[in-house]
Amino acid sequence: MLEGRTLTRALLVWDLNEDAWFPDGLVLLDFEGEQVEIVHQKFDEISITWNTVDPAQPLDWPGGGFQLVWREGAPVELARLRGQRLQGVELLVWTGEDMAQGMVAVGFVFPHGRVTLYNALDENGMEFRSPDPRYARHNLGE
C-alpha cells in the first residue's frame, strides 16, 4: 500500500479565470510514483483511482468555459505535507443525522499534519485538522 511512502507531489485543478481551486476536479496525490486520484460527485459518490490520469495532458471540462490547469503548491497547508512520509490512510464515514449521513471521506495522515478529502455537496472539500468526531474512522492497511 502507500504507508511509508513519501508524498512527492499534490496537484489540484486550478481555474485560471477565477485564480482559484476548481473543487469539481480531481485531487492528485503522488507517493513516489504511485498516484492516487480522488473526486467527490453528487451528494454521495466518491471515485478513487490509481495511476489513470496524466497531469502532463491538458485539462478539458465538459461544457467548456473554463481555463483549467494542474497546479502544485496550493493551498499552503497541502504544500506543507510534501516530503513527509505517509503514516496512515483512513476511510471516514459520516454518522451525523443529516443529509450527509453515510458520506465517505478519505484521510491521509502524516507525521506533521493530515489532509481529509470529503464531499462538500457535489464537489471536493479539503480539511487539514482532525476529523469531526461524527465520522466513523476505519484505518486502512491494518
Buried (B, 14 or more C-beta within 10 A) or exposed (E): EBBEBBBBBBBBBBBEEEEEBBBBBBBBBBBBEEBBBBBBEEEBEBEEEEEEBEBEEEBEBEEEEBEBBBBBEBEEBBEBBBEBBBEBBBBBBBBEEEEBEEBBBBBBBBEEBBBBBBBBEEBBEBBBEEBBEBBEBEEEEE
